[in-house]
Amino acid sequence: MWLWVLLIGALICAISLFLILRPAQLPGLLDRVFGSRWLYAAALVRLLLGAALIAAASGVAFPRAVELCGWLFVLGGLGLVVIPAPALGRLAAWFSALPPTITRLWLSLALLFGLFLVYAAVA
């Protein structure tokens, strides 16, 4: 089951690195996701990733931390469904309007999170 954690961590790292290198791509991505029915697909992906982290937590180096991250993914997926679309749109617009330097800082945190998951899986 540790392989799931490794794959999720690698996916987060890859997406973060891509967006760190091309922060101008982020506003278009956020508009596509939050301005359409892709929002529900994003919520489903978060729920599935969270469930995978929770299920695989017992086979990694930091099981409680990975399980907590899984529950946060699940809560985030539920939040995407429960929070009204206009509020999510305003949040996405605010995030899209951030300067590239601040966007890269946020994405660096996501990269560190992905690296933590990779480390937890292989340690």
C-alpha positions in Angstrom: 0.0 0.0 0.0 3.0 2.3 0.4 3.1 2.5 -3.4 -0.1 4.6 -3.3 1.5 7.1 -1.0 4.5 7.2 -3.3 2.4 7.8 -6.4 0.3 10.5 -4.8 3.4 12.3 -3.5 5.1 12.0 -6.9 1.9 13.4 -8.6 1.8 16.4 -6.2 5.5 17.0 -6.8 5.1 16.9 -10.6 2.1 19.2 -10.7 3.8 21.6 -8.2 7.0 21.7 -10.2 5.2 22.3 -13.5 3.2 25.2 -12.0 6.3 26.7 -10.2 8.0 26.8 -13.6 4.9 28.2 -15.3 2.9 30.2 -12.8 1.0 31.9 -15.7 -0.8 28.6 -16.3 -2.4 28.6 -12.9 -5.2 31.2 -13.5 -6.4 29.3 -16.6 -6.4 26.0 -14.8 -8.3 27.5 -11.8 -10.9 29.1 -14.2 -11.4 25.7 -16.0 -11.9 23.8 -12.7 -13.9 26.3 -10.7 -15.9 27.7 -13.6 -17.4 24.4 -14.8 -18.5 20.9 -13.8 -14.9 19.9 -13.4 -15.3 21.1 -9.9 -17.1 17.9 -9.0 -14.4 15.8 -10.7 -11.8 17.7 -8.6 -13.8 16.9 -5.5 -14.1 13.2 -6.4 -10.3 13.1 -7.0 -9.6 14.6 -3.6 -12.0 12.2 -2.0 -10.3 9.2 -3.7 -6.8 10.5 -2.9 -7.7 11.0 0.7 -9.2 7.5 0.9 -6.0 6.1 -0.6 -3.8 7.9 1.9 -6.0 6.8 4.8 -6.0 3.1 3.6 -2.2 3.1 3.0 -1.2 5.0 6.2 -0.4 1.8 8.2 2.3 0.8 5.7 4.4 4.0 5.7 7.0 5.6 8.0 4.7 8.3 9.5 1.2 6.6 9.6 -0.5 9.2 11.7 0.7 12.2 9.6 -0.2 10.4 6.4 -3.6 9.5 7.8 -4.2 13.1 8.9 -3.3 14.3 5.4 -5.8 11.8 4.0 -8.6 13.1 6.2 -7.7 16.6 5.2 -8.0 15.6 1.5 -11.4 14.1 2.3 -12.5 17.2 4.1 -11.2 19.3 1.2 -13.2 17.2 -1.3 -16.3 17.6 0.7 -15.7 21.3 1.1 -15.6 21.7 -2.7 -19.1 20.2 -2.9 -20.6 22.0 0.1 -19.2 25.5 -0.3 -21.3 27.5 -2.8 -19.8 28.0 -6.2 -19.7 31.8 -6.1 -17.6 31.7 -2.9 -15.2 29.2 -4.5 -15.1 31.3 -7.6 -14.1 34.4 -5.5 -11.4 32.3 -3.7 -10.0 31.1 -7.1 -10.0 34.6 -8.5 -8.1 35.8 -5.4 -5.5 33.1 -5.8 -5.2 33.7 -9.5 -4.5 37.4 -8.8 -1.5 36.7 -6.6 1.8 37.8 -7.9 4.0 35.1 -9.4 6.4 35.2 -6.5 3.7 34.5 -3.9 2.2 31.8 -6.2 5.5 30.1 -6.3 5.8 30.2 -2.5 2.4 28.5 -2.2 3.4 26.0 -4.8 6.7 25.4 -2.9 4.6 24.3 0.1 2.7 21.9 -2.1 6.1 20.6 -3.4 7.3 20.1 0.2 4.1 18.2 1.0 4.6 15.9 -2.0 8.2 15.3 -1.0 7.1 14.4 2.5 4.7 11.8 1.1 7.4 10.4 -1.1 9.8 10.2 1.9 7.1 8.7 4.1 6.6 6.0 1.5 10.2 5.0 1.0 11.6 5.5 4.5 
